[in-house]
Amino acid sequence: MSFFSKLFGGDGSEKVPTSEPLDYKGFSIRATPFKEGGQYQCCGVVSKEIGGETKEHRFIRADKFTSLEDAFAITLRKGQQIVDEQGDRMFG
């Protein structure tokens, strides 16, 4: 980290926008990719309100993409796959 980054509060990482939430079978899925080696790493959050409390399951996959749009699309699809395979068990 450079001196100026430390001085002005930056950590040197590029801020990447997150996707709009996708409602799927009572769950909310958000793509939250991050830059890794010039590409976007597949990363997301699946959440659901259970008993008045919001539960979250964060996931990262090895998939990397050159475009943010591809990262969003595939991450949301991976989130749907997690919901289909695990459902509420992912929070247990």
BELRA-V777104 format. One record per residue. N is the residue number from 1. RES is the residue in one small letter. SS is DSSP state (h for helix, s for strand, l for the rest). Layout:
# BELRA-V777104
n={N:N}
res={RES:RES}
ss={SS:SS}
This chain:
# BELRA-V777104
n={1:2:3:4:5:6:7:8:9:10:11:12:13:14:15:16:17:18:19:20:21:22:23:24:25:26:27:28:29:30:31:32:33:34:35:36:37:38:39:40:41:42:43:44:45:46:47:48:49:50:51:52:53:54:55:56:57:58:59:60:61:62:63:64:65:66:67:68:69:70:71:72:73:74:75:76:77:78:79:80:81:82:83:84:85:86:87:88:89:90:91:92}
res={m:s:f:f:s:k:l:f:g:g:d:g:s:e:k:v:p:t:s:e:p:l:d:y:k:g:f:s:i:r:a:t:p:f:k:e:g:g:q:y:q:c:c:g:v:v:s:k:e:i:g:g:e:t:k:e:h:r:f:i:r:a:d:k:f:t:s:l:e:d:a:f:a:i:t:l:r:k:g:q:q:i:v:d:e:q:g:d:r:m:f:g}
ss={l:l:h:h:h:h:h:h:l:l:l:l:l:l:l:l:l:l:l:l:l:s:s:s:l:l:s:s:s:s:s:l:l:s:s:s:l:l:s:s:s:s:s:s:s:s:s:s:s:s:l:l:s:s:s:s:s:s:s:s:s:s:s:s:s:l:l:h:h:h:h:h:h:h:h:h:h:h:h:h:h:h:h:h:h:h:h:h:h:h:h:l}
